[in-house]
Amino acid sequence: MSSILVANSNADYAKKIAAVLRTGGLNVSGVCTTGSQVIDFANRHYHGGVVVCSVKLMDMPALNLPRTIGPGYDFLFIVKSRQTDISESFSCASLILPINRMDLISSVSMLLDISDYSSLIIKKKIANGGFDERQVLEKAKNILIERNNFTEPQAHRFIQKKSMDSGKKMIETAMIILNM
């Protein structure tokens, strides 16, 4: 089972994000204020998950964490509107402050679903046909662009990378993003 970790230099704000995720039915495993706590948590919980993280933590810029922790954890960065140019360099999803509660829950759920989802239902839907794969991919990319501040190439690369990491076809990953 994947873990959800919330990391923010402001402990109260991190607890509020965790509370929102819990009200959305998600199980938050921990709340951190430093990058070293995130690294320690990831080393102890080898099964992976999602880190919801501000750009700066008490002891380091959080932008270094995805490379440090490795591929087991997906990152959802919380950025200020003036930091959107920074978020373009991410290969991770981001949300711009102020955060919409449903966008936060949906984004974390999407990241968990891509790594955990049993694709049997989606494989059956694909086998039954009736989907224009290009259209499904475009819709999924548009969601990532609108909700998670990706550019079109970043959204395409995100779907491509998550598909490769999980052993799924790109259409399966796109359908998970669309929650089909």
DOGU-818953 format. One record per atom (N, C-alpha, C, O): residue number from 1; residue in one letter; atom name; x, y, z. Coordinates in pm, whole numbers, padded with zeros to 5 digits. Example, Ala and Ser with C-alpha at 12.3 -4.5 7.8 and 13.67 -1.06 7.14 Angstrom:
residues 2
num:residuo:atomo:px:py:pz
1:A:N:01319:-00569:00780;
1:A:CA:01230:-00450:00780;
1:A:C:01320:-00330:00780;
1:A:O:01424:-00332:00846;
2:S:N:01285:-00225:00708;
2:S:CA:01367:-00106:00714;
2:S:C:01290:00003:00787;
2:S:O:01341:00114:00804;
***
This chain:
residues 180
num:residuo:atomo:px:py:pz
1:M:N:00084:-00119:00000;
1:M:CA:00000:00000:00000;
1:M:C:00087:00124:00000;
1:M:O:00184:00132:00076;
2:S:N:00056:00218:-00082;
2:S:CA:00133:00341:-00095;
2:S:C:00107:00437:00021;
2:S:O:-00001:00439:00080;
3:S:N:00209:00515:00052;
3:S:CA:00201:00613:00160;
3:S:C:00175:00752:00103;
3:S:O:00210:00782:-00011;
4:I:N:00112:00835:00184;
4:I:CA:00097:00977:00152;
4:I:C:00170:01052:00262;
4:I:O:00145:01032:00381;
5:L:N:00260:01139:00219;
5:L:CA:00337:01219:00312;
5:L:C:00317:01366:00276;
5:L:O:00324:01403:00159;
6:V:N:00291:01449:00376;
6:V:CA:00276:01593:00355;
6:V:C:00399:01661:00414;
6:V:O:00433:01638:00530;
7:A:N:00465:01744:00333;
7:A:CA:00585:01813:00378;
7:A:C:00571:01963:00351;
7:A:O:00550:02005:00237;
8:N:N:00585:02042:00458;
8:N:CA:00577:02187:00446;
8:N:C:00656:02247:00561;
8:N:O:00654:02194:00672;
9:S:N:00727:02355:00536;
9:S:CA:00807:02417:00642;
9:S:C:00720:02470:00756;
9:S:O:00768:02485:00869;
10:N:N:00593:02498:00728;
10:N:CA:00499:02542:00830;
10:N:C:00419:02421:00877;
10:N:O:00336:02368:00804;
11:A:N:00444:02377:01000;
11:A:CA:00382:02255:01052;
11:A:C:00229:02266:01055;
11:A:O:00160:02168:01025;
12:D:N:00177:02383:01089;
12:D:CA:00031:02400:01094;
12:D:C:-00030:02385:00955;
12:D:O:-00135:02323:00939;
13:Y:N:00036:02444:00855;
13:Y:CA:-00014:02435:00719;
13:Y:C:-00007:02290:00670;
13:Y:O:-00099:02243:00602;
14:A:N:00100:02220:00703;
14:A:CA:00112:02079:00665;
14:A:C:00000:01996:00728;
14:A:O:-00057:01908:00662;
15:K:N:-00032:02024:00853;
15:K:CA:-00141:01952:00921;
15:K:C:-00276:01981:00856;
15:K:O:-00361:01892:00847;
16:K:N:-00296:02105:00810;
16:K:CA:-00421:02140:00743;
16:K:C:-00434:02066:00610;
16:K:O:-00543:02018:00576;
17:I:N:-00324:02056:00534;
17:I:CA:-00327:01982:00408;
17:I:C:-00358:01835:00436;
17:I:O:-00439:01774:00366;
18:A:N:-00295:01779:00537;
18:A:CA:-00320:01640:00574;
18:A:C:-00467:01620:00613;
18:A:O:-00527:01519:00576;
19:A:N:-00523:01715:00685;
19:A:CA:-00664:01705:00726;
19:A:C:-00756:01707:00604;
19:A:O:-00854:01632:00599;
20:V:N:-00727:01793:00506;
20:V:CA:-00808:01798:00384;
20:V:C:-00802:01663:00313;
20:V:O:-00904:01611:00268;
21:L:N:-00683:01607:00302;
21:L:CA:-00668:01477:00236;
21:L:C:-00744:01367:00310;
21:L:O:-00805:01279:00249;
22:R:N:-00740:01373:00443;
22:R:CA:-00813:01272:00523;
22:R:C:-00964:01286:00505;
22:R:O:-01035:01186:00499;
23:T:N:-01013:01410:00496;
23:T:CA:-01157:01428:00474;
23:T:C:-01198:01376:00337;
23:T:O:-01315:01344:00315;
24:G:N:-01102:01367:00244;
24:G:CA:-01127:01310:00111;
24:G:C:-01112:01159:00109;
24:G:O:-01116:01098:00002;
25:G:N:-01094:01098:00226;
25:G:CA:-01085:00953:00235;
25:G:C:-00945:00897:00211;
25:G:O:-00929:00776:00193;
26:L:N:-00845:00982:00211;
26:L:CA:-00708:00937:00189;
26:L:C:-00635:00920:00321;
26:L:O:-00656:00997:00415;
27:N:N:-00550:00820:00328;
27:N:CA:-00477:00790:00451;
27:N:C:-00340:00855:00446;
27:N:O:-00252:00810:00373;
28:V:N:-00321:00960:00524;
28:V:CA:-00193:01030:00531;
28:V:C:-00106:00960:00634;
28:V:O:-00144:00945:00750;
29:S:N:00012:00917:00590;
29:S:CA:00103:00840:00676;
29:S:C:00191:00927:00764;
29:S:O:00235:00884:00870;
30:G:N:00217:01051:00720;
30:G:CA:00304:01135:00799;
30:G:C:00303:01280:00755;
30:G:O:00262:01312:00643;
31:V:N:00349:01367:00844;
31:V:CA:00362:01510:00819;
31:V:C:00503:01550:00858;
31:V:O:00549:01518:00968;
32:C:N:00573:01620:00768;
32:C:CA:00712:01660:00791;
32:C:C:00730:01809:00767;
32:C:O:00650:01873:00699;
33:T:N:00837:01864:00826;
33:T:CA:00871:02004:00801;
33:T:C:01009:02017:00737;
33:T:O:01046:02125:00691;
34:T:N:01085:01909:00732;
34:T:CA:01220:01915:00675;
34:T:C:01238:01809:00565;
34:T:O:01169:01708:00562;
35:G:N:01332:01837:00478;
35:G:CA:01366:01741:00373;
35:G:C:01427:01615:00430;
35:G:O:01403:01506:00378;
36:S:N:01506:01628:00536;
36:S:CA:01567:01509:00597;
36:S:C:01460:01416:00654;
36:S:O:01477:01294:00652;
37:Q:N:01351:01472:00706;
37:Q:CA:01241:01387:00754;
37:Q:C:01175:01314:00638;
37:Q:O:01139:01197:00651;
38:V:N:01160:01382:00524;
38:V:CA:01101:01319:00406;
38:V:C:01190:01204:00360;
38:V:O:01141:01095:00331;
39:I:N:01319:01228:00352;
39:I:CA:01414:01125:00309;
39:I:C:01411:01006:00404;
39:I:O:01408:00891:00361;
40:D:N:01412:01034:00535;
40:D:CA:01407:00927:00634;
40:D:C:01278:00845:00620;
40:D:O:01281:00722:00625;
41:F:N:01166:00914:00603;
41:F:CA:01037:00845:00587;
41:F:C:01041:00756:00463;
41:F:O:01000:00639:00468;
42:A:N:01089:00809:00351;
42:A:CA:01094:00732:00226;
42:A:C:01185:00610:00240;
42:A:O:01156:00505:00183;
43:N:N:01293:00623:00314;
43:N:CA:01383:00510:00335;
43:N:C:01320:00401:00421;
43:N:O:01348:00283:00403;
44:R:N:01236:00441:00513;
44:R:CA:01169:00343:00600;
44:R:C:01045:00282:00537;
44:R:O:01008:00170:00570;
45:H:N:00981:00353:00446;
45:H:CA:00858:00306:00380;
45:H:C:00889:00281:00234;
45:H:O:00857:00362:00147;
46:Y:N:00951:00170:00209;
46:Y:CA:01004:00138:00077;
46:Y:C:00898:00115:-00030;
46:Y:O:00932:00110:-00148;
47:H:N:00771:00102:00009;
47:H:CA:00667:00069:-00088;
47:H:C:00622:00190:-00172;
47:H:O:00537:00174:-00259;
48:G:N:00676:00306:-00148;
48:G:CA:00646:00421:-00232;
48:G:C:00518:00493:-00194;
48:G:O:00453:00461:-00094;
49:G:N:00484:00593:-00277;
49:G:CA:00364:00670:-00250;
49:G:C:00371:00809:-00311;
49:G:O:00431:00830:-00416;
50:V:N:00308:00904:-00241;
50:V:CA:00299:01041:-00289;
50:V:C:00345:01136:-00178;
50:V:O:00308:01120:-00062;
51:V:N:00427:01234:-00217;
51:V:CA:00468:01339:-00124;
51:V:C:00404:01469:-00173;
51:V:O:00430:01514:-00284;
52:V:N:00320:01528:-00088;
52:V:CA:00261:01659:-00115;
52:V:C:00351:01758:-00045;
52:V:O:00366:01755:00078;
53:C:N:00412:01848:-00122;
53:C:CA:00526:01921:-00070;
53:C:C:00529:02067:-00116;
53:C:O:00497:02096:-00231;
54:S:N:00567:02158:-00026;
54:S:CA:00593:02295:-00067;
54:S:C:00731:02297:-00134;
54:S:O:00807:02201:-00123;
55:V:N:00762:02405:-00203;
55:V:CA:00887:02413:-00277;
55:V:C:01008:02422:-00184;
55:V:O:01116:02372:-00216;
56:K:N:00989:02486:-00068;
56:K:CA:01100:02503:00024;
56:K:C:01064:02442:00159;
56:K:O:00957:02468:00213;
57:L:N:01154:02362:00212;
57:L:CA:01137:02305:00345;
57:L:C:01237:02372:00439;
57:L:O:01319:02453:00395;
58:M:N:01230:02340:00566;
58:M:CA:01313:02410:00664;
58:M:C:01463:02393:00639;
58:M:O:01540:02485:00666;
59:D:N:01504:02279:00588;
59:D:CA:01648:02253:00574;
59:D:C:01699:02245:00431;
59:D:O:01820:02234:00409;
60:M:N:01609:02251:00332;
60:M:CA:01654:02240:00193;
60:M:C:01542:02276:00097;
60:M:O:01424:02274:00133;
61:P:N:01580:02309:-00026;
61:P:CA:01477:02324:-00130;
61:P:C:01421:02185:-00163;
61:P:O:01497:02091:-00185;
62:A:N:01292:02174:-00165;
62:A:CA:01229:02044:-00188;
62:A:C:01246:01995:-00331;
62:A:O:01223:01878:-00359;
63:L:N:01285:02084:-00421;
63:L:CA:01302:02045:-00561;
63:L:C:01409:01938:-00579;
63:L:O:01410:01869:-00681;
64:N:N:01499:01924:-00482;
64:N:CA:01603:01821:-00489;
64:N:C:01552:01683:-00445;
64:N:O:01616:01582:-00476;
65:L:N:01441:01679:-00376;
65:L:CA:01394:01552:-00319;
65:L:C:01359:01444:-00420;
65:L:O:01395:01329:-00397;
66:P:N:01292:01473:-00531;
66:P:CA:01259:01364:-00624;
66:P:C:01382:01286:-00671;
66:P:O:01378:01164:-00682;
67:R:N:01491:01358:-00699;
67:R:CA:01614:01288:-00742;
67:R:C:01676:01212:-00626;
67:R:O:01730:01103:-00646;
68:T:N:01670:01268:-00506;
68:T:CA:01731:01205:-00389;
68:T:C:01656:01079:-00350;
68:T:O:01718:00977:-00318;
69:I:N:01525:01084:-00351;
69:I:CA:01443:00972:-00305;
69:I:C:01430:00864:-00412;
69:I:O:01424:00745:-00380;
70:G:N:01425:00904:-00538;
70:G:CA:01416:00805:-00645;
70:G:C:01273:00784:-00693;
70:G:O:01182:00857:-00653;
71:P:N:01254:00684:-00778;
71:P:CA:01128:00668:-00850;
71:P:C:01011:00612:-00770;
71:P:O:00899:00609:-00822;
72:G:N:01032:00568:-00648;
72:G:CA:00922:00508:-00572;
72:G:C:00814:00605:-00527;
72:G:O:00701:00565:-00501;
73:Y:N:00850:00731:-00519;
73:Y:CA:00757:00833:-00471;
73:Y:C:00729:00936:-00581;
73:Y:O:00820:00983:-00649;
74:D:N:00601:00970:-00595;
74:D:CA:00561:01079:-00682;
74:D:C:00548:01204:-00596;
74:D:O:00513:01196:-00479;
75:F:N:00577:01320:-00656;
75:F:CA:00570:01447:-00584;
75:F:C:00461:01534:-00643;
75:F:O:00448:01546:-00765;
76:L:N:00385:01596:-00555;
76:L:CA:00287:01698:-00591;
76:L:C:00332:01824:-00519;
76:L:O:00316:01837:-00398;
77:F:N:00389:01919:-00596;
77:F:CA:00440:02041:-00536;
77:F:C:00332:02147:-00527;
77:F:O:00252:02166:-00619;
78:I:N:00329:02215:-00413;
78:I:CA:00239:02327:-00390;
78:I:C:00322:02453:-00414;
78:I:O:00420:02478:-00344;
79:V:N:00283:02533:-00514;
79:V:CA:00363:02650:-00552;
79:V:C:00280:02777:-00545;
79:V:O:00158:02774:-00561;
80:K:N:00347:02887:-00522;
80:K:CA:00282:03018:-00527;
80:K:C:00273:03060:-00673;
80:K:O:00350:03012:-00757;
81:S:N:00180:03149:-00703;
81:S:CA:00160:03189:-00842;
81:S:C:00286:03250:-00903;
81:S:O:00309:03237:-01023;
82:R:N:00367:03317:-00822;
82:R:CA:00489:03376:-00876;
82:R:C:00599:03271:-00898;
82:R:O:00704:03302:-00953;
83:Q:N:00574:03147:-00854;
83:Q:CA:00670:03039:-00872;
83:Q:C:00634:02946:-00988;
83:Q:O:00696:02841:-01005;
84:T:N:00536:02984:-01066;
84:T:CA:00493:02894:-01174;
84:T:C:00604:02869:-01275;
84:T:O:00608:02763:-01336;
85:D:N:00693:02965:-01293;
85:D:CA:00804:02941:-01385;
85:D:C:00897:02832:-01330;
85:D:O:00956:02757:-01408;
86:I:N:00910:02824:-01199;
86:I:CA:00989:02717:-01137;
86:I:C:00921:02583:-01163;
86:I:O:00988:02484:-01195;
87:S:N:00790:02580:-01150;
87:S:CA:00719:02453:-01164;
87:S:C:00727:02397:-01305;
87:S:O:00707:02277:-01325;
88:E:N:00758:02482:-01403;
88:E:CA:00773:02432:-01539;
88:E:C:00894:02340:-01552;
88:E:O:00899:02258:-01643;
89:S:N:00990:02353:-01462;
89:S:CA:01108:02267:-01468;
89:S:C:01085:02133:-01397;
89:S:O:01169:02043:-01406;
90:F:N:00974:02120:-01328;
90:F:CA:00945:01995:-01258;
90:F:C:00911:01885:-01359;
90:F:O:00856:01912:-01466;
91:S:N:00943:01764:-01322;
91:S:CA:00887:01651:-01393;
91:S:C:00778:01592:-01303;
91:S:O:00740:01476:-01315;
92:C:N:00731:01675:-01213;
92:C:CA:00631:01636:-01114;
92:C:C:00508:01726:-01128;
92:C:O:00515:01834:-01186;
93:A:N:00397:01679:-01076;
93:A:CA:00274:01758:-01078;
93:A:C:00285:01872:-00977;
93:A:O:00362:01865:-00881;
94:S:N:00208:01978:-01001;
94:S:CA:00205:02089:-00906;
94:S:C:00065:02148:-00903;
94:S:O:-00013:02133:-00997;
95:L:N:00035:02215:-00794;
95:L:CA:-00088:02292:-00777;
95:L:C:-00048:02432:-00734;
95:L:O:00046:02450:-00657;
96:I:N:-00120:02530:-00786;
96:I:CA:-00088:02669:-00754;
96:I:C:-00179:02718:-00641;
96:I:O:-00299:02694:-00641;
97:L:N:-00116:02786:-00543;
97:L:CA:-00192:02845:-00433;
97:L:C:-00280:02958:-00485;
97:L:O:-00238:03027:-00577;
98:P:N:-00398:02980:-00433;
98:P:CA:-00464:02899:-00332;
98:P:C:-00514:02767:-00393;
98:P:O:-00556:02761:-00509;
99:I:N:-00507:02664:-00313;
99:I:CA:-00540:02529:-00360;
99:I:C:-00689:02504:-00348;
99:I:O:-00751:02533:-00245;
100:N:N:-00746:02451:-00453;
100:N:CA:-00883:02403:-00450;
100:N:C:-00882:02265:-00383;
100:N:O:-00806:02177:-00424;
101:R:N:-00964:02248:-00283;
101:R:CA:-00970:02124:-00205;
101:R:C:-00986:02000:-00294;
101:R:O:-00915:01901:-00277;
102:M:N:-01079:02008:-00389;
102:M:CA:-01105:01893:-00476;
102:M:C:-00988:01866:-00571;
102:M:O:-00960:01751:-00602;
103:D:N:-00921:01971:-00617;
103:D:CA:-00803:01952:-00702;
103:D:C:-00692:01881:-00625;
103:D:O:-00623:01795:-00680;
104:L:N:-00676:01917:-00498;
104:L:CA:-00574:01853:-00415;
104:L:C:-00606:01705:-00398;
104:L:O:-00520:01620:-00422;
105:I:N:-00727:01674:-00360;
105:I:CA:-00767:01535:-00338;
105:I:C:-00759:01456:-00469;
105:I:O:-00708:01344:-00471;
106:S:N:-00807:01515:-00578;
106:S:CA:-00804:01447:-00708;
106:S:C:-00662:01422:-00756;
106:S:O:-00632:01316:-00810;
107:S:N:-00575:01519:-00737;
107:S:CA:-00436:01504:-00782;
107:S:C:-00364:01394:-00705;
107:S:O:-00295:01312:-00764;
108:V:N:-00381:01391:-00573;
108:V:CA:-00317:01288:-00492;
108:V:C:-00377:01151:-00527;
108:V:O:-00304:01052:-00540;
109:S:N:-00507:01145:-00540;
109:S:CA:-00573:01019:-00577;
109:S:C:-00523:00969:-00712;
109:S:O:-00496:00850:-00728;
110:M:N:-00511:01060:-00808;
110:M:CA:-00461:01023:-00941;
110:M:C:-00322:00962:-00931;
110:M:O:-00295:00858:-00991;
111:L:N:-00232:01027:-00857;
111:L:CA:-00096:00976:-00844;
111:L:C:-00093:00840:-00776;
111:L:O:-00015:00753:-00814;
112:L:N:-00178:00821:-00676;
112:L:CA:-00186:00690:-00610;
112:L:C:-00242:00585:-00704;
112:L:O:-00192:00473:-00711;
113:D:N:-00347:00622:-00778;
113:D:CA:-00412:00527:-00869;
113:D:C:-00319:00480:-00979;
113:D:O:-00322:00363:-01017;
114:I:N:-00238:00569:-01031;
114:I:CA:-00147:00530:-01139;
114:I:C:-00052:00422:-01091;
114:I:O:-00023:00328:-01165;
115:S:N:-00003:00433:-00970;
115:S:CA:00093:00334:-00921;
115:S:C:00025:00211:-00862;
115:S:O:00083:00102:-00867;
116:D:N:-00095:00224:-00805;
116:D:CA:-00160:00113:-00736;
116:D:C:-00267:00042:-00815;
116:D:O:-00300:-00073:-00787;
117:Y:N:-00323:00110:-00913;
117:Y:CA:-00446:00065:-00977;
117:Y:C:-00432:-00070:-01045;
117:Y:O:-00339:-00092:-01123;
118:S:N:-00523:-00159:-01015;
118:S:CA:-00532:-00283:-01089;
118:S:C:-00602:-00251:-01219;
118:S:O:-00719:-00212:-01220;
119:S:N:-00532:-00267:-01329;
119:S:CA:-00583:-00220:-01457;
119:S:C:-00674:-00320:-01526;
119:S:O:-00702:-00304:-01645;
120:L:N:-00721:-00422:-01456;
120:L:CA:-00808:-00522:-01517;
120:L:C:-00934:-00458:-01574;
120:L:O:-00974:-00491:-01686;
121:I:N:-00998:-00370:-01501;
121:I:CA:-01121:-00304:-01547;
121:I:C:-01092:-00219:-01671;
121:I:O:-01166:-00223:-01769;
122:I:N:-00984:-00143:-01666;
122:I:CA:-00949:-00059:-01780;
122:I:C:-00913:-00144:-01900;
122:I:O:-00951:-00111:-02013;
123:K:N:-00840:-00253:-01879;
123:K:CA:-00804:-00342:-01990;
123:K:C:-00929:-00398:-02057;
123:K:O:-00933:-00412:-02179;
124:K:N:-01030:-00430:-01977;
124:K:CA:-01157:-00478:-02034;
124:K:C:-01224:-00369:-02117;
124:K:O:-01276:-00396:-02225;
125:K:N:-01223:-00246:-02066;
125:K:CA:-01283:-00135:-02140;
125:K:C:-01210:-00112:-02272;
125:K:O:-01273:-00086:-02374;
126:I:N:-01078:-00122:-02269;
126:I:CA:-01000:-00102:-02391;
126:I:C:-01028:-00215:-02490;
126:I:O:-01042:-00191:-02609;
127:A:N:-01036:-00338:-02438;
127:A:CA:-01063:-00454:-02525;
127:A:C:-01199:-00443:-02591;
127:A:O:-01216:-00484:-02706;
128:N:N:-01296:-00386:-02519;
128:N:CA:-01431:-00369:-02576;
128:N:C:-01434:-00259:-02681;
128:N:O:-01529:-00249:-02759;
129:G:N:-01332:-00178:-02684;
129:G:CA:-01321:-00074:-02786;
129:G:C:-01411:00045:-02759;
129:G:O:-01459:00065:-02647;
130:G:N:-01433:00122:-02863;
130:G:CA:-01519:00240:-02851;
130:G:C:-01445:00363:-02802;
130:G:O:-01507:00467:-02781;
131:F:N:-01313:00353:-02784;
131:F:CA:-01235:00468:-02739;
131:F:C:-01145:00516:-02851;
131:F:O:-01081:00436:-02920;
132:D:N:-01143:00644:-02869;
132:D:CA:-01045:00704:-02960;
132:D:C:-00924:00733:-02872;
132:D:O:-00925:00829:-02794;
133:E:N:-00820:00651:-02884;
133:E:CA:-00705:00661:-02795;
133:E:C:-00643:00800:-02797;
133:E:O:-00604:00852:-02692;
134:R:N:-00633:00861:-02911;
134:R:CA:-00574:00994:-02922;
134:R:C:-00657:01095:-02843;
134:R:O:-00603:01182:-02775;
135:Q:N:-00789:01083:-02853;
135:Q:CA:-00879:01175:-02783;
135:Q:C:-00868:01157:-02632;
135:Q:O:-00867:01255:-02557;
136:V:N:-00861:01032:-02586;
136:V:CA:-00846:01003:-02443;
136:V:C:-00714:01061:-02392;
136:V:O:-00711:01122:-02285;
137:L:N:-00607:01042:-02467;
137:L:CA:-00477:01097:-02427;
137:L:C:-00481:01249:-02420;
137:L:O:-00427:01309:-02326;
138:E:N:-00545:01313:-02517;
138:E:CA:-00555:01459:-02518;
138:E:C:-00635:01509:-02397;
138:E:O:-00597:01608:-02335;
139:K:N:-00744:01441:-02365;
139:K:CA:-00825:01482:-02248;
139:K:C:-00744:01468:-02120;
139:K:O:-00749:01556:-02033;
140:A:N:-00669:01359:-02107;
140:A:CA:-00586:01338:-01987;
140:A:C:-00479:01446:-01978;
140:A:O:-00454:01500:-01870;
141:K:N:-00415:01477:-02090;
141:K:CA:-00313:01583:-02090;
141:K:C:-00375:01717:-02051;
141:K:O:-00315:01794:-01977;
142:N:N:-00495:01745:-02102;
142:N:CA:-00562:01871:-02068;
142:N:C:-00590:01882:-01919;
142:N:O:-00579:01990:-01862;
143:I:N:-00628:01772:-01856;
143:I:CA:-00650:01774:-01711;
143:I:C:-00520:01807:-01639;
143:I:O:-00518:01890:-01548;
144:L:N:-00411:01743:-01681;
144:L:CA:-00282:01771:-01618;
144:L:C:-00238:01915:-01640;
144:L:O:-00179:01977:-01552;
145:I:N:-00266:01968:-01758;
145:I:CA:-00230:02107:-01790;
145:I:C:-00311:02203:-01704;
145:I:O:-00255:02296:-01646;
146:E:N:-00441:02182:-01696;
146:E:CA:-00528:02273:-01623;
146:E:C:-00513:02262:-01473;
146:E:O:-00502:02364:-01404;
147:R:N:-00512:02139:-01421;
147:R:CA:-00514:02119:-01277;
147:R:C:-00375:02122:-01216;
147:R:O:-00357:02173:-01105;
148:N:N:-00276:02068:-01287;
148:N:CA:-00146:02048:-01225;
148:N:C:-00033:02130:-01286;
148:N:O:00084:02103:-01263;
149:N:N:-00070:02231:-01366;
149:N:CA:00026:02329:-01414;
149:N:C:00136:02270:-01503;
149:N:O:00250:02318:-01501;
150:F:N:00103:02166:-01580;
150:F:CA:00197:02111:-01676;
150:F:C:00189:02188:-01807;
150:F:O:00085:02245:-01838;
151:T:N:00297:02188:-01882;
151:T:CA:00289:02229:-02022;
151:T:C:00245:02105:-02100;
151:T:O:00242:01995:-02044;
152:E:N:00212:02121:-02228;
152:E:CA:00169:02004:-02307;
152:E:C:00279:01899:-02315;
152:E:O:00250:01781:-02296;
153:P:N:00404:01935:-02343;
153:P:CA:00509:01833:-02347;
153:P:C:00531:01766:-02211;
153:P:O:00558:01646:-02205;
154:Q:N:00520:01843:-02103;
154:Q:CA:00535:01784:-01970;
154:Q:C:00423:01685:-01941;
154:Q:O:00447:01577:-01886;
155:A:N:00301:01719:-01978;
155:A:CA:00187:01629:-01956;
155:A:C:00207:01500:-02035;
155:A:O:00183:01391:-01983;
156:H:N:00250:01513:-02160;
156:H:CA:00273:01393:-02241;
156:H:C:00383:01308:-02179;
156:H:O:00369:01186:-02169;
157:R:N:00492:01371:-02137;
157:R:CA:00604:01299:-02077;
157:R:C:00562:01235:-01945;
157:R:O:00606:01124:-01914;
158:F:N:00479:01302:-01867;
158:F:CA:00431:01248:-01741;
158:F:C:00353:01119:-01766;
158:F:O:00378:01018:-01701;
159:I:N:00259:01123:-01861;
159:I:CA:00180:01002:-01892;
159:I:C:00272:00892:-01944;
159:I:O:00258:00776:-01907;
160:Q:N:00365:00929:-02028;
160:Q:CA:00459:00832:-02085;
160:Q:C:00544:00768:-01976;
160:Q:O:00559:00646:-01972;
161:K:N:00600:00850:-01887;
161:K:CA:00687:00799:-01780;
161:K:C:00609:00713:-01681;
161:K:O:00656:00607:-01641;
162:K:N:00490:00759:-01642;
162:K:CA:00410:00680:-01547;
162:K:C:00369:00547:-01610;
162:K:O:00359:00446:-01540;
163:S:N:00345:00547:-01738;
163:S:CA:00310:00423:-01808;
163:S:C:00428:00326:-01806;
163:S:O:00412:00207:-01778;
164:M:N:00545:00377:-01836;
164:M:CA:00665:00292:-01835;
164:M:C:00694:00241:-01694;
164:M:O:00724:00123:-01676;
165:D:N:00686:00330:-01594;
165:D:CA:00716:00291:-01457;
165:D:C:00620:00185:-01404;
165:D:O:00660:00098:-01327;
166:S:N:00494:00192:-01447;
166:S:CA:00393:00099:-01394;
166:S:C:00368:-00020:-01486;
166:S:O:00294:-00111:-01450;
167:G:N:00430:-00021:-01605;
167:G:CA:00411:-00131:-01698;
167:G:C:00274:-00128:-01766;
167:G:O:00224:-00231:-01812;
168:K:N:00216:-00011:-01773;
168:K:CA:00085:00006:-01836;
168:K:C:00100:00072:-01971;
168:K:O:00201:00136:-01999;
169:K:N:00000:00056:-02056;
169:K:CA:-00004:00128:-02181;
169:K:C:-00041:00273:-02149;
169:K:O:-00103:00300:-02047;
170:M:N:-00002:00364:-02239;
170:M:CA:-00033:00506:-02217;
170:M:C:-00184:00528:-02209;
170:M:O:-00229:00613:-02131;
171:I:N:-00262:00455:-02287;
171:I:CA:-00408:00470:-02283;
171:I:C:-00462:00431:-02146;
171:I:O:-00557:00493:-02097;
172:E:N:-00404:00329:-02083;
172:E:CA:-00448:00288:-01949;
172:E:C:-00420:00398:-01848;
172:E:O:-00505:00432:-01766;
173:T:N:-00298:00455:-01854;
173:T:CA:-00263:00563:-01763;
173:T:C:-00353:00684:-01785;
173:T:O:-00399:00746:-01689;
174:A:N:-00379:00716:-01911;
174:A:CA:-00468:00829:-01943;
174:A:C:-00608:00805:-01887;
174:A:O:-00671:00897:-01834;
175:M:N:-00657:00683:-01898;
175:M:CA:-00790:00652:-01846;
175:M:C:-00795:00661:-01694;
175:M:O:-00896:00700:-01637;
176:I:N:-00686:00625:-01627;
176:I:CA:-00679:00641:-01481;
176:I:C:-00686:00789:-01445;
176:I:O:-00756:00828:-01352;
177:I:N:-00612:00871:-01519;
177:I:CA:-00614:01016:-01493;
177:I:C:-00755:01070:-01512;
177:I:O:-00800:01155:-01436;
178:L:N:-00823:01021:-01615;
178:L:CA:-00961:01066:-01641;
178:L:C:-01062:00999:-01549;
178:L:O:-01180:01035:-01547;
179:N:N:-01014:00902:-01471;
179:N:CA:-01101:00831:-01376;
179:N:C:-01215:00761:-01448;
179:N:O:-01330:00766:-01403;
180:M:N:-01185:00695:-01560;
180:M:CA:-01285:00627:-01641;
180:M:C:-01310:00487:-01592;
180:M:O:-01392:00415:-01649;
***
